[in-house]
Amino acid sequence: MPSPSSPSSRATRWAWLIGLAVSAGLLAWTLHDVQPRAILAHAGRANPWLLVATVALATLTFPIRTWRWQVMLRGDDDRRLPFLPLWHATAVGFMANNLLPARAGEFARAYVAKRQLPVRFTTALASIGVERVMDGLVMVALMAVAIAVPSFPRHARIGTASVSHLATGAAMLFGTALLVALAVVHRPAPWLSFFNRVLHAVLPTRFADRLVRFAEGLIGGLEVLRRPGRFAAVVAWSLLLWLVNAAAFAVCFRAFGMPVPAAGALLLQAIIGFGVALPSSPGFVGVFELATKYTLEVYGIAPDLAVSYALTYHLTTFLPITLLGLYSLRRVHVPLGTLQTAGQEA
């Protein structure tokens, strides 16, 4: 474990402080024009049974993520990995994102997978990277559906940004990432050879060799992109995942009696998905609420109601996966503090 004065510990503290400052600023901006009593009143009038259904749908997305990961990730012998260890790793990872700074959950998830299964840390981490690219592409595609609906307000803006420009920029970003990954995984030898030459030219042999092995593990995590059948299954699971997630948002619209069309859930989840890429405190506090407020403004929802919806949804869906992750953490016998340095230890 790093000492309290080590560079990694100082970096963690700075990440925590920066994220906390960003979250505090965004949350203050979100709440500056709303009345606390109105927020509580709207939450008190929400349909409790529809809120339960919302939480159930939102929590269902995590087993779906695990099934998708099972398709993507293979052990050192290329065999299908068992579901339960992958579930524990997934639950721990998302719990860590809710409780620890600097998106520690991505490293924690790969770290727990490595501890339980015959898979390299870098391979697991690269597969999570592929997941994120697939998530981005599917969210952009579903966002395009929301924009194409005839009832969608033309020239709509999220804050100061055009919704159509956001969709175009995101599609270009994730599309480029996928094309690069496909180029690397289909012809890994030239890329590794180039990487090897550059590293050995600028670094001591010991460090260069380690980074080359790291790169080999990353390419192993991209292997699913070379298998058309598995890749198609990943696309199908990704589509199901984000449709279920959108259903959770849509059911919550009904719980609050909001006249937002179901297609609005596709737009909302995409804007939130892009927003949480910003540095923030654990659980994406502030980012989630501000993104929700501005997105619902497109559909004419008043700030008090939009913020009440955002806070209620965020809190109620935050708790189940956090508790499930803490339970999984106990099952795999990993201290919570270890997850903050999972990348270095692995």
VENZI-V485988 format. One record per run of one state. SS is the DSSP state (2 for helix, 1 for strand, 0 for the rest). FROM is the first residue (numbers start at 1). TO is the last residue. Records with the same first field share a line. If there is no record, write none. Layout:
BEGIN
SS->FROM-TO ; FROM-TO
END
This chain:
BEGIN
0->1-6 ; 32-35 ; 46-47 ; 73-73 ; 75-79 ; 81-82 ; 100-103 ; 117-120 ; 149-156 ; 159-160 ; 187-187 ; 203-204 ; 222-222 ; 227-227 ; 256-262 ; 276-281 ; 285-286 ; 299-302 ; 333-335 ; 346-346
2->7-31 ; 36-45 ; 48-72 ; 83-99 ; 104-116 ; 121-148 ; 163-186 ; 188-202 ; 205-221 ; 223-226 ; 228-255 ; 263-275 ; 282-284 ; 287-298 ; 303-332 ; 336-345
1->74-74 ; 80-80 ; 157-158 ; 161-162
END
